[in-house]
Amino acid sequence: MCRSIKTLRPPALPEEATEDDIRAAALQYVRKVSGFHHPAAHNHEVFERAVDEIAEATARLLDDLEVRGAHSAVRRPAREPQPDAV
């Protein structure tokens, strides 16, 4: 798997993952799976859509994870739904 994707949940990450952290991980995943670092213009939209969808799924995963044995009960606050991109 992509070695540059870091673990985004506590205690591996001392603070809550930011949206930038989540998007960077999603971008690395899409780059690895697609084999493209920067997609051609005709693939740009589908590439960005994949990054957005994976970032959303990652945020939901982190929101719903229950980390037991952490110093305190660590739960991410629920994210506000994002409006559909135009």
Secondary structure as UniProt FT lines:
FT   TURN            3..4
FT   TURN            10..12
FT   HELIX           19..34
FT   HELIX           41..43
FT   HELIX           44..64
FT   TURN            68..69
//
